Amino acid sequence: MDVGAGYCEFINAVRCKKKYAVDVNPDAKKYASPDIHVLLTRADCIPNSYDHTIDKVFLINFLEHLEKKEDVITILTRIKKLLTPDGKLVIMQPNIDLVHEKYWNFFDHIIILNTESIREVLALTGYHVDTFIVRFLPYTTVNNRLPVNLFLIRLYLSLPEFLRPWAGQSLIIAH
């Protein structure tokens, strides 16, 4: 399940038996592949019929767009109910520790999250962090001179974390 799926770039690329895209924007249906079930709802309003049925929930560049910190807690709590007992939450998130004032280059960034605050809110909502890669991917590909392609992404991720230039996104996997 991709929460805040937007244009469905991520969920369209995922290979699995069942795929769900959650977004409030009705345009998400236009971008979702035919094999994706689209839920046009807020993340905190996903129907209870999905409780304990989802193996992986993805939050890709989502939490920073919420209106207040309480929304982060509400959504993480809701997602915890969706997950199967062995389910995982996967978050890819801008990290203000890495990008500093560039965080505000996007008008719709509201919630500020860094390494410690992400760890704190996950613990507060009952998650255990399995993996936390602070320097995962570049902050953005907008106005980037380098082409975005799979080879370059794999090459970038093959670098040791401390050598990843332009890193601004963190990757967190929790259960």
Secondary structure, DSSP 8 states (H G I E B T S, - for coil): -EET-TT-HHHHH--SS-EEEEES-TTHHHHS-TTEEEEES-GGG--GGGTT-EEEEEEES-GGGSSSHHHHHHHHHHHHHHEEEEEEEEEEEE-HHHHGGGGGGSTT--S---HHHHHHHHHHTT--EEEEEEEEEES--TT-SS---HHHHHHHHHS-GGG-TTEEEEEEEE-
